[in-house]
Amino acid sequence: MRRIFEQRGNYNVATYVIDITPAMKNDALTFARDIILSDNQYSRLLPEEIQASPDVENRQKIEIQRTYMGKLGELAFYQFLVENGKNVNIDGMFDIYEGQQNVDSFDFLTRDGHTVDVKTGFRSIHTRLLVNTEQFDRHPKHYYVAVKIDADDVDSGKKLVDWQNIPKARIMGYAEYDFLKRNAPIHDFGEGPARWRYYGQLLGIDRLLKEF
Protein backbone atom coordinates (compact mmCIF):
# COMPACT_ATOMS: atom_id res chain seq x y z
CA MET A 1 0.00 0.00 0.00
CA ARG A 2 1.26 3.46 -0.92
CA ARG A 3 -0.02 6.80 0.30
CA ILE A 4 -0.39 9.79 -2.04
CA PHE A 5 -1.38 13.24 -0.83
CA GLU A 6 -3.65 15.61 -2.75
CA GLN A 7 -4.53 19.22 -2.07
CA ARG A 8 -8.32 19.49 -1.75
CA GLY A 9 -9.30 23.04 -0.93
CA ASN A 10 -7.42 23.98 2.23
CA TYR A 11 -6.67 20.37 3.16
CA ASN A 12 -3.88 17.96 2.30
CA VAL A 13 -5.79 14.70 1.83
CA ALA A 14 -4.33 11.20 1.70
CA THR A 15 -5.36 8.67 -0.94
CA TYR A 16 -4.06 5.10 -1.00
CA VAL A 17 -2.80 2.89 -3.82
CA ILE A 18 -3.56 -0.82 -3.39
CA ASP A 19 -1.90 -3.59 -5.39
CA ILE A 20 -4.38 -5.81 -7.24
CA THR A 21 -3.29 -9.43 -6.92
CA PRO A 22 -4.06 -12.33 -9.30
CA ALA A 23 -6.19 -13.89 -6.53
CA MET A 24 -8.29 -10.74 -6.24
CA LYS A 25 -8.86 -10.68 -10.01
CA ASN A 26 -9.69 -14.37 -10.09
CA ASP A 27 -12.20 -14.14 -7.22
CA ALA A 28 -13.88 -11.04 -8.65
CA LEU A 29 -14.08 -12.36 -12.21
CA THR A 30 -15.39 -15.76 -11.12
CA PHE A 31 -18.13 -14.03 -9.12
CA ALA A 32 -18.99 -11.72 -12.03
CA ARG A 33 -19.23 -14.56 -14.55
CA ASP A 34 -21.27 -16.70 -12.18
CA ILE A 35 -23.80 -13.98 -11.41
CA ILE A 36 -24.21 -12.74 -15.00
CA LEU A 37 -24.13 -16.06 -16.82
CA SER A 38 -26.64 -17.52 -14.35
CA ASP A 39 -28.95 -14.58 -15.22
CA ASN A 40 -29.15 -13.41 -11.61
CA GLN A 41 -28.23 -9.76 -12.04
CA TYR A 42 -30.70 -7.01 -12.83
CA SER A 43 -29.40 -5.01 -15.82
CA ARG A 44 -31.13 -1.69 -15.14
CA LEU A 45 -27.88 0.28 -15.17
CA LEU A 46 -26.72 -0.65 -18.67
CA PRO A 47 -26.66 2.28 -21.10
CA GLU A 48 -29.78 2.35 -23.27
CA GLU A 49 -27.83 1.82 -26.49
CA ILE A 50 -26.25 -1.32 -25.02
CA GLN A 51 -29.58 -2.70 -23.77
CA ALA A 52 -31.12 -2.13 -27.21
CA SER A 53 -28.17 -3.55 -29.13
CA PRO A 54 -28.57 -6.89 -30.95
CA ASP A 55 -24.96 -7.67 -29.95
CA VAL A 56 -25.81 -9.95 -27.04
CA GLU A 57 -22.20 -11.02 -26.55
CA ASN A 58 -21.01 -7.44 -26.08
CA ARG A 59 -23.89 -6.67 -23.71
CA GLN A 60 -22.96 -9.68 -21.61
CA LYS A 61 -19.29 -8.65 -21.56
CA ILE A 62 -20.23 -5.19 -20.32
CA GLU A 63 -22.43 -6.69 -17.59
CA ILE A 64 -19.61 -8.99 -16.48
CA GLN A 65 -17.15 -6.10 -16.61
CA ARG A 66 -19.35 -3.87 -14.44
CA THR A 67 -19.78 -6.57 -11.79
CA TYR A 68 -16.11 -7.59 -11.98
CA MET A 69 -14.83 -4.06 -11.48
CA GLY A 70 -17.28 -3.40 -8.68
CA LYS A 71 -16.12 -6.48 -6.81
CA LEU A 72 -12.47 -5.58 -7.41
CA GLY A 73 -13.18 -2.19 -5.87
CA GLU A 74 -14.65 -3.87 -2.79
CA LEU A 75 -11.65 -6.19 -2.51
CA ALA A 76 -9.26 -3.23 -2.82
CA PHE A 77 -11.10 -1.40 -0.04
CA TYR A 78 -11.04 -4.54 2.10
CA GLN A 79 -7.28 -4.83 1.56
CA PHE A 80 -6.93 -1.18 2.56
CA LEU A 81 -8.75 -1.91 5.82
CA VAL A 82 -6.69 -5.04 6.49
CA GLU A 83 -3.40 -3.25 5.89
CA ASN A 84 -4.54 -0.63 8.37
CA GLY A 85 -5.11 -3.28 11.05
CA LYS A 86 -8.91 -3.41 10.81
CA ASN A 87 -10.77 -6.68 11.39
CA VAL A 88 -13.73 -6.56 9.00
CA ASN A 89 -16.35 -9.23 8.37
CA ILE A 90 -16.82 -9.86 4.63
CA ASP A 91 -19.21 -12.81 4.91
CA GLY A 92 -21.65 -12.49 2.04
CA MET A 93 -19.31 -10.61 -0.29
CA PHE A 94 -19.60 -13.36 -2.89
CA ASP A 95 -23.19 -14.46 -2.27
CA ILE A 96 -25.41 -14.73 -5.35
CA TYR A 97 -29.15 -14.21 -4.93
CA GLU A 98 -31.62 -15.95 -7.21
CA GLY A 99 -33.69 -13.78 -9.53
CA GLN A 100 -32.97 -10.72 -11.66
CA GLN A 101 -34.73 -8.34 -9.27
CA ASN A 102 -32.05 -9.09 -6.69
CA VAL A 103 -28.70 -7.34 -6.78
CA ASP A 104 -25.29 -7.75 -5.24
CA SER A 105 -26.15 -6.19 -1.89
CA PHE A 106 -22.92 -6.55 0.08
CA ASP A 107 -21.99 -3.60 2.30
CA PHE A 108 -19.13 -3.01 4.68
CA LEU A 109 -20.16 -2.20 8.24
CA THR A 110 -18.43 0.21 10.57
CA ARG A 111 -17.90 -0.49 14.26
CA ASP A 112 -21.28 1.17 14.99
CA GLY A 113 -23.10 -0.75 12.27
CA HIS A 114 -23.18 2.04 9.70
CA THR A 115 -23.29 0.86 6.08
CA VAL A 116 -20.51 1.60 3.60
CA ASP A 117 -21.05 1.13 -0.15
CA VAL A 118 -18.03 1.04 -2.48
CA LYS A 119 -18.45 2.70 -5.88
CA THR A 120 -15.80 1.84 -8.45
CA GLY A 121 -14.58 3.76 -11.48
CA PHE A 122 -12.35 1.97 -13.98
CA ARG A 123 -12.15 3.89 -17.26
CA SER A 124 -9.99 6.92 -17.98
CA ILE A 125 -13.16 9.03 -18.29
CA HIS A 126 -14.32 8.09 -14.79
CA THR A 127 -13.55 11.08 -12.56
CA ARG A 128 -16.52 11.10 -10.19
CA LEU A 129 -18.18 9.19 -7.40
CA LEU A 130 -21.55 8.21 -8.89
CA VAL A 131 -24.55 6.87 -6.97
CA ASN A 132 -27.54 5.83 -9.05
CA THR A 133 -30.58 7.77 -7.79
CA GLU A 134 -32.80 4.68 -7.64
CA GLN A 135 -30.27 2.96 -5.37
CA PHE A 136 -29.68 6.16 -3.41
CA ASP A 137 -33.38 6.69 -2.68
CA ARG A 138 -34.53 3.09 -2.21
CA HIS A 139 -31.46 1.59 -0.52
CA PRO A 140 -29.54 4.43 1.13
CA LYS A 141 -26.17 3.80 2.79
CA HIS A 142 -24.50 5.92 5.44
CA TYR A 143 -21.26 6.31 3.47
CA TYR A 144 -20.15 5.96 -0.16
CA VAL A 145 -16.47 5.18 -0.84
CA ALA A 146 -14.88 5.90 -4.23
CA VAL A 147 -12.29 3.48 -5.61
CA LYS A 148 -10.58 4.05 -8.97
CA ILE A 149 -9.27 0.94 -10.75
CA ASP A 150 -6.19 1.39 -12.94
CA ALA A 151 -7.47 -0.18 -16.17
CA ASP A 152 -6.84 0.52 -19.87
CA ASP A 153 -9.51 0.90 -22.54
CA VAL A 154 -9.30 -1.77 -25.24
CA ASP A 155 -12.41 -0.68 -27.14
CA SER A 156 -13.84 2.67 -26.10
CA GLY A 157 -16.68 2.30 -28.59
CA LYS A 158 -17.80 -0.89 -26.89
CA LYS A 159 -16.90 0.52 -23.45
CA LEU A 160 -14.56 -2.37 -22.67
CA VAL A 161 -11.27 -2.34 -20.74
CA ASP A 162 -8.44 -4.85 -20.36
CA TRP A 163 -9.70 -7.11 -17.58
CA GLN A 164 -6.36 -8.74 -16.77
CA ASN A 165 -3.92 -5.82 -16.96
CA ILE A 166 -5.10 -4.18 -13.73
CA PRO A 167 -2.11 -3.58 -11.46
CA LYS A 168 -3.53 -1.15 -8.92
CA ALA A 169 -6.55 0.53 -7.41
CA ARG A 170 -6.69 3.84 -5.59
CA ILE A 171 -8.89 4.67 -2.61
CA MET A 172 -10.00 8.19 -3.56
CA GLY A 173 -12.14 9.18 -0.56
CA TYR A 174 -15.74 9.11 0.53
CA ALA A 175 -18.96 11.09 0.95
CA GLU A 176 -21.72 10.91 3.53
CA TYR A 177 -25.32 10.17 2.53
CA ASP A 178 -26.70 13.31 4.15
CA PHE A 179 -24.19 15.51 2.37
CA LEU A 180 -24.93 13.97 -1.03
CA LYS A 181 -28.67 14.31 -0.47
CA ARG A 182 -28.34 18.02 0.29
CA ASN A 183 -25.56 19.03 -2.05
CA ALA A 184 -24.82 16.55 -4.85
CA PRO A 185 -26.23 17.41 -8.29
CA ILE A 186 -28.06 14.78 -10.33
CA HIS A 187 -27.08 14.01 -13.90
CA ASP A 188 -27.40 11.12 -16.35
CA PHE A 189 -23.91 10.22 -17.57
CA GLY A 190 -25.32 7.47 -19.79
CA GLU A 191 -26.33 4.91 -17.20
CA GLY A 192 -29.36 6.57 -15.62
CA PRO A 193 -29.66 9.56 -13.27
CA ALA A 194 -27.01 9.61 -10.55
CA ARG A 195 -25.89 11.86 -7.75
CA TRP A 196 -22.26 12.75 -8.30
CA ARG A 197 -19.19 14.40 -6.84
CA TYR A 198 -15.69 14.74 -8.30
CA TYR A 199 -13.03 12.55 -6.73
CA GLY A 200 -11.09 15.69 -5.87
CA GLN A 201 -14.01 16.97 -3.77
CA LEU A 202 -14.35 13.90 -1.53
CA LEU A 203 -13.48 13.63 2.14
CA GLY A 204 -10.20 11.92 2.96
CA ILE A 205 -10.58 8.21 3.65
CA ASP A 206 -8.53 8.46 6.87
CA ARG A 207 -11.52 10.10 8.51
CA LEU A 208 -13.77 7.12 7.70
CA LEU A 209 -11.05 4.64 8.66
CA LYS A 210 -11.47 5.69 12.29
CA GLU A 211 -15.04 4.34 12.22
CA PHE A 212 -13.86 0.74 11.70
VOBA-1610 file (N, C-alpha, C; in pm, whole numbers, padded with zeros to 5 digits, always signed):
BEGIN
Met+00085-00119+00000Met+00000+00000+00000Met+00088+00124+00000Arg+00049+00222-00081Arg+00126+00346-00092Arg+00034+00465-00073Arg+00079+00563+00001Arg-00002+00680+00030Arg+00039+00796-00062Ile-00061+00862-00118Ile-00039+00979-00204Ile-00125+01093-00151Phe-00064+01208-00133Phe-00138+01324-00083Phe-00187+01412-00198Glu-00307+01467-00180Glu-00365+01561-00275Glu-00411+01685-00200Gln-00399+01800-00264Gln-00453+01922-00207Gln-00599+01935-00248Arg-00688+01934-00149Arg-00832+01949-00175Arg-00880+02069-00095Gly-00897+02181-00163Gly-00930+02304-00093Gly-00815+02343-00003Asn-00845+02359+00126Asn-00742+02398+00223Asn-00680+02278+00294Tyr-00712+02157+00246Tyr-00667+02037+00316Tyr-00575+01953+00229Asn-00476+01892+00294Asn-00388+01796+00230Asn-00442+01657+00261Val-00502+01593+00162Val-00579+01470+00183Val-00502+01350+00130Ala-00502+01242+00209Ala-00433+01120+00170Ala-00525+01028+00090Thr-00473+00977-00022Thr-00536+00867-00094Thr-00438+00749-00087Tyr-00488+00630-00119Tyr-00406+00510-00100Tyr-00410+00422-00223Val-00292+00378-00267Val-00280+00289-00382Val-00265+00146-00331Ile-00351+00059-00380Ile-00356-00082-00339Ile-00317-00170-00456Asp-00226-00263-00434Asp-00190-00359-00539Asp-00303-00459-00561Ile-00337-00481-00688Ile-00438-00581-00724Ile-00366-00712-00754Thr-00397-00815-00678Thr-00329-00943-00692Thr-00404-01033-00790Pro-00336-01136-00845Pro-00406-01233-00930Pro-00524-01299-00857Ala-00510-01326-00728Ala-00619-01389-00653Ala-00741-01298-00646Met-00718-01169-00627Met-00829-01074-00624Met-00901-01072-00758Lys-00824-01069-00867Lys-00886-01068-01001Lys-00962-01197-01026Asn-00903-01309-00987Asn-00969-01437-01009Asn-01101-01446-00932Asp-01099-01407-00804Asp-01220-01414-00722Asp-01329-01323-00776Ala-01290-01201-00816Ala-01388-01104-00865Ala-01446-01147-00999Leu-01360-01198-01088Leu-01408-01236-01221Leu-01494-01362-01214Thr-01457-01456-01129Thr-01539-01576-01112Thr-01678-01538-01062Phe-01684-01450-00963Phe-01813-01403-00912Phe-01893-01336-01023Ala-01828-01247-01098Ala-01899-01172-01203Ala-01955-01266-01309Arg-01875-01362-01353Arg-01923-01456-01455Arg-02036-01542-01400Asp-02022-01585-01277Asp-02127-01670-01218Asp-02259-01595-01207Ile-02255-01471-01163Ile-02380-01398-01141Ile-02445-01355-01272Ile-02364-01318-01372Ile-02421-01274-01500Ile-02464-01392-01585Leu-02380-01493-01595Leu-02413-01606-01682Leu-02524-01692-01625Ser-02550-01681-01494Ser-02664-01752-01435Ser-02790-01667-01441Asp-02780-01546-01501Asp-02895-01458-01522Asp-02954-01412-01390Asn-02868-01385-01292Asn-02915-01341-01161Asn-02871-01200-01127Gln-02857-01116-01229Gln-02823-00976-01204Gln-02917-00889-01285Tyr-02979-00794-01219Tyr-03070-00701-01283Tyr-02991-00597-01363Ser-03023-00580-01491Ser-02940-00501-01582Ser-02990-00357-01599Arg-03052-00301-01497Arg-03113-00169-01514Arg-03012-00059-01542Leu-02885-00079-01505Leu-02788+00028-01517Leu-02711+00027-01648Leu-02739-00066-01738Leu-02672-00065-01867Leu-02718+00055-01948Pro-02625+00120-02021Pro-02666+00228-02110Pro-02774+00181-02207Glu-02864+00272-02243Glu-02978+00235-02327Glu-02934+00175-02460Glu-02827+00232-02519Glu-02783+00182-02649Glu-02729+00040-02639Ile-02674+00004-02522Ile-02625-00132-02502Ile-02742-00228-02480Gln-02841-00186-02400Gln-02958-00270-02377Gln-03033-00298-02507Ala-03037-00199-02596Ala-03112-00213-02721Ala-03032-00281-02831Ser-02903-00301-02808Ser-02817-00355-02913Ser-02845-00504-02937Pro-02841-00546-03065Pro-02857-00689-03095Pro-02731-00769-03063Asp-02622-00700-03027Asp-02496-00767-02995Asp-02502-00819-02851Val-02561-00937-02837Val-02581-00995-02704Val-02448-01024-02636Glu-02350-01068-02713Glu-02220-01102-02655Glu-02155-00979-02592Asn-02160-00865-02662Asn-02101-00744-02608Asn-02176-00697-02484Arg-02309-00706-02487Arg-02389-00667-02371Arg-02352-00751-02250Gln-02333-00879-02271Gln-02296-00968-02161Gln-02157-00936-02108Lys-02063-00903-02199Lys-01929-00865-02156Lys-01932-00740-02069Ile-02015-00644-02108Ile-02023-00519-02032Ile-02085-00545-01894Glu-02185-00633-01889Glu-02243-00669-01759Glu-02141-00738-01670Ile-02066-00831-01726Ile-01961-00899-01648Ile-01856-00798-01604Gln-01817-00709-01694Gln-01715-00610-01661Gln-01760-00521-01546Arg-01884-00474-01550Arg-01935-00387-01444Arg-01929-00457-01308Thr-01976-00582-01305Thr-01978-00657-01179Thr-01837-00691-01133Tyr-01751-00727-01227Tyr-01611-00759-01198Tyr-01539-00640-01136Met-01552-00524-01198Met-01483-00406-01148Met-01539-00363-01013Gly-01669-00374-00997Gly-01728-00340-00868Gly-01676-00427-00756Lys-01662-00556-00784Lys-01612-00648-00681Lys-01463-00625-00657Leu-01388-00593-00761Leu-01247-00558-00741Leu-01234-00435-00652Gly-01321-00339-00672Gly-01318-00219-00587Gly-01344-00253-00441Glu-01438-00343-00416Glu-01465-00387-00279Glu-01343-00459-00220Leu-01282-00545-00300Leu-01165-00619-00251Leu-01048-00524-00223Ala-01032-00421-00306Ala-00926-00323-00282Ala-00953-00248-00152Phe-01077-00210-00128Phe-01110-00140-00004Phe-01090-00232+00116Tyr-01127-00358+00102Tyr-01104-00454+00210Tyr-00955-00466+00241Gln-00872-00473+00136Gln-00728-00483+00156Gln-00674-00357+00226Phe-00729-00243+00189Phe-00693-00118+00256Phe-00722-00126+00405Leu-00839-00178+00440Leu-00875-00191+00582Leu-00783-00289+00654Val-00756-00403+00589Val-00669-00504+00649Val-00530-00448+00675Glu-00476-00378+00576Glu-00340-00325+00589Glu-00333-00212+00692Asn-00448-00162+00731Asn-00454-00063+00837Asn-00495-00125+00971Gly-00488-00259+00979Gly-00511-00328+01105Gly-00657-00342+01145Lys-00749-00331+01050Lys-00891-00341+01081Lys-00941-00484+01057Asn-01017-00534+01150Asn-01077-00668+01139Asn-01220-00652+01090Val-01244-00682+00964Val-01373-00656+00900Val-01435-00785+00851Asn-01562-00804+00880Asn-01635-00923+00837Asn-01681-00905+00692Ile-01638-00995+00603Ile-01682-00986+00463Ile-01766-01108+00424Asp-01827-01174+00523Asp-01921-01281+00491Asp-02030-01225+00401Gly-02061-01293+00297Gly-02165-01249+00204Gly-02114-01169+00086Met-01983-01140+00082Met-01931-01061-00029Met-01950-01130-00164Phe-01948-01263-00164Phe-01960-01336-00289Phe-02091-01415-00300Asp-02188-01379-00219Asp-02319-01446-00227Asp-02392-01404-00354Ile-02460-01499-00416Ile-02541-01473-00535Ile-02687-01503-00500Tyr-02775-01407-00526Tyr-02915-01421-00493Tyr-02993-01455-00619Glu-03085-01550-00606Glu-03162-01595-00721Glu-03261-01488-00765Gly-03270-01468-00896Gly-03369-01378-00953Gly-03311-01245-00995Gln-03354-01195-01110Gln-03297-01072-01166Gln-03333-00947-01088Gln-03437-00952-01005Gln-03473-00834-00927Gln-03381-00817-00807Asn-03301-00918-00778Asn-03205-00909-00669Asn-03071-00860-00722Val-02999-00787-00639Val-02870-00734-00678Val-02764-00773-00577Asp-02640-00753-00615Asp-02529-00775-00524Asp-02539-00671-00413Ser-02578-00714-00293Ser-02615-00619-00189Ser-02514-00612-00075Phe-02391-00657-00099Phe-02292-00655+00008Phe-02254-00513+00046Asp-02247-00487+00177Asp-02199-00360+00230Asp-02097-00388+00338Phe-02000-00300+00351Phe-01913-00301+00468Phe-01987-00236+00584Leu-01954-00278+00705Leu-02016-00220+00824Leu-01909-00161+00915Thr-01935-00041+00962Thr-01843+00021+01057Thr-01863-00042+01195Arg-01782+00001+01289Arg-01790-00049+01426Arg-01929-00025+01486Asp-01995+00084+01447Asp-02128+00117+01499Asp-02241+00066+01411Gly-02207-00017+01312Gly-02310-00075+01227Gly-02357+00014+01113His-02283+00119+01083His-02318+00204+00970His-02273+00139+00839Thr-02354+00153+00736Thr-02329+00086+00608Thr-02236+00169+00520Val-02147+00098+00450Val-02051+00160+00360Val-02059+00090+00225Asp-02093+00166+00121Asp-02105+00113-00015Asp-01986+00161-00098Val-01919+00069-00165Val-01803+00104-00248Val-01849+00125-00392Lys-01814+00239-00449Lys-01845+00270-00588Lys-01713+00278-00666Thr-01706+00202-00775Thr-01580+00184-00845Thr-01582+00246-00984Gly-01484+00328-01013Gly-01458+00376-01148Gly-01342+00298-01207Phe-01341+00280-01339Phe-01235+00197-01398Phe-01191+00240-01536Arg-01258+00337-01597Arg-01215+00389-01726Arg-01148+00524-01707Ser-01071+00565-01808Ser-00999+00692-01798Ser-01096+00809-01784Ile-01218+00795-01836Ile-01316+00903-01829Ile-01388+00908-01694His-01364+00812-01609His-01432+00809-01479His-01357+00899-01381Thr-01418+01009-01344Thr-01355+01108-01256Thr-01444+01144-01137Arg-01554+01073-01121Arg-01652+01110-01019Arg-01700+00988-00939Leu-01735+01012-00815Leu-01818+00919-00740Leu-01960+00933-00794Leu-02018+00821-00838Leu-02155+00821-00889Leu-02240+00726-00806Val-02359+00773-00768Val-02455+00687-00697Val-02587+00696-00771Asn-02628+00587-00832Asn-02754+00583-00905Asn-02868+00629-00813Thr-02955+00717-00864Thr-03058+00777-00779Thr-03158+00674-00729Glu-03187+00572-00810Glu-03280+00468-00764Glu-03222+00395-00642Gln-03093+00360-00650Gln-03027+00296-00537Gln-03020+00391-00418Phe-02985+00516-00446Phe-02968+00616-00341Phe-03097+00638-00263Asp-03209+00642-00333Asp-03338+00669-00268Asp-03400+00545-00204Arg-03386+00431-00270Arg-03453+00309-00221Arg-03367+00230-00122His-03236+00236-00139His-03146+00159-00052His-03030+00248-00006Pro-03059+00349+00072Pro-02954+00443+00113Pro-02850+00378+00205Lys-02727+00422+00192Lys-02617+00380+00279Lys-02566+00503+00355His-02502+00479+00467His-02450+00592+00544His-02333+00660+00474Tyr-02247+00578+00410Tyr-02126+00631+00347Tyr-02107+00567+00210Tyr-02048+00645+00117Tyr-02015+00596-00016Tyr-01866+00621-00040Val-01792+00511-00062Val-01647+00518-00084Val-01619+00508-00233Ala-01528+00592-00282Ala-01488+00590-00423Ala-01354+00519-00438Val-01352+00418-00525Val-01229+00348-00561Val-01210+00362-00711Lys-01088+00395-00753Lys-01058+00405-00897Lys-00961+00294-00935Ile-01008+00205-01024Ile-00927+00094-01075Ile-00839+00145-01190Asp-00714+00101-01190Asp-00619+00139-01294Asp-00631+00041-01410Ala-00723+00069-01503Ala-00747-00018-01617Ala-00733+00061-01747Asp-00702-00010-01855Asp-00684+00052-01987Asp-00799+00016-02080Asp-00849+00115-02153Asp-00951+00090-02254Asp-00892+00002-02365Val-00968-00098-02408Val-00930-00177-02524Val-01024-00150-02641Asp-01145-00103-02611Asp-01241-00068-02714Asp-01336+00034-02655Ser-01302+00163-02670Ser-01384+00267-02610Ser-01524+00271-02669Gly-01537+00233-02796Gly-01668+00230-02859Gly-01759+00128-02795Lys-01702+00015-02756Lys-01780-00089-02689Lys-01771-00079-02537Lys-01700+00023-02489Lys-01690+00052-02345Lys-01619-00058-02267Leu-01525-00126-02331Leu-01456-00237-02267Leu-01313-00199-02230Val-01265-00255-02118Val-01127-00234-02074Val-01057-00370-02067Asp-00925-00364-02049Asp-00844-00485-02036Asp-00865-00542-01896Trp-00932-00656-01887Trp-00970-00711-01758Trp-00851-00764-01679Gln-00747-00810-01746Gln-00636-00874-01677Gln-00524-00777-01641Asn-00501-00676-01722Asn-00392-00582-01696Asn-00440-00472-01602Ile-00461-00510-01476Ile-00510-00418-01373Ile-00415-00427-01255Pro-00312-00344-01251Pro-00211-00358-01146Pro-00250-00297-01012Lys-00332-00190-01016Lys-00353-00115-00892Lys-00494-00057-00886Ala-00533-00024-00765Ala-00655+00053-00741Ala-00620+00164-00643Arg-00696+00270-00648Arg-00669+00384-00559Arg-00794+00420-00480Ile-00780+00426-00349Ile-00889+00467-00261Ile-00894+00619-00263Met-00997+00675-00327Met-01000+00819-00356Met-01059+00902-00243Gly-01148+00844-00162Gly-01214+00918-00056Gly-01357+00873-00041Tyr-01436+00952+00029Tyr-01574+00911+00053Tyr-01664+01032+00070Ala-01795+01005+00069Ala-01896+01109+00095Ala-02004+01049+00184Glu-02063+01133+00265Glu-02172+01091+00353Glu-02306+01104+00281Tyr-02399+01015+00315Tyr-02532+01017+00253Tyr-02598+01153+00268Asp-02600+01205+00391Asp-02670+01331+00415Asp-02612+01444+00332Phe-02481+01447+00318Phe-02419+01551+00237Phe-02461+01538+00091Leu-02455+01417+00037Leu-02493+01397-00103Leu-02639+01434-00126Lys-02725+01401-00031Lys-02867+01431-00047Lys-02891+01581-00053Arg-02815+01656+00025Arg-02834+01802+00029Arg-02761+01874-00083Asn-02645+01823-00122Asn-02556+01903-00205Asn-02519+01845-00342Ala-02531+01715-00361Ala-02482+01655-00485Ala-02581+01676-00599Pro-02535+01727-00713Pro-02623+01741-00829Pro-02658+01604-00886Ile-02762+01601-00967Ile-02806+01478-01033Ile-02789+01495-01183His-02729+01396-01245His-02708+01401-01390His-02704+01258-01444Asp-02749+01241-01568Asp-02740+01112-01635Asp-02615+01111-01722Phe-02516+01033-01681Phe-02391+01022-01757Phe-02395+00906-01856Gly-02516+00854-01883Gly-02532+00747-01979Gly-02581+00618-01919Glu-02590+00614-01786Glu-02633+00491-01720Glu-02744+00519-01620Gly-02826+00620-01649Gly-02936+00657-01562Gly-02896+00770-01469Pro-02995+00843-01416Pro-02966+00956-01327Pro-02885+00912-01206Ala-02787+00994-01169Ala-02701+00961-01055Ala-02662+01089-00983Arg-02651+01079-00852Arg-02589+01186-00775Arg-02438+01172-00791Trp-02368+01285-00800Trp-02226+01275-00830Trp-02145+01381-00756Arg-02016+01348-00742Arg-01919+01440-00684Arg-01782+01402-00738Tyr-01703+01502-00779Tyr-01569+01474-00830Tyr-01483+01408-00722Tyr-01394+01319-00767Tyr-01303+01255-00673Tyr-01227+01358-00591Gly-01187+01467-00655Gly-01109+01569-00587Gly-01187+01652-00487Gln-01317+01625-00474Gln-01401+01697-00377Gln-01440+01608-00258Leu-01393+01484-00257Leu-01435+01390-00153Leu-01358+01411-00024Leu-01416+01363+00085Leu-01348+01363+00214Leu-01236+01260+00212Gly-01130+01286+00287Gly-01020+01192+00296Gly-01061+01063+00366Ile-01016+00951+00313Ile-01058+00821+00365Ile-01008+00796+00507Asp-00903+00864+00550Asp-00853+00846+00687Asp-00960+00877+00790Arg-01045+00972+00757Arg-01152+01010+00851Arg-01251+00894+00869Leu-01285+00825+00759Leu-01377+00712+00770Leu-01308+00592+00833Leu-01180+00577+00811Leu-01105+00464+00866Leu-01121+00454+01017Lys-01134+00568+01083Lys-01147+00569+01229Lys-01278+00505+01276Glu-01375+00491+01185Glu-01504+00434+01222Glu-01503+00282+01225Phe-01395+00220+01174Phe-01386+00074+01170Phe-01309+00020+01291
//
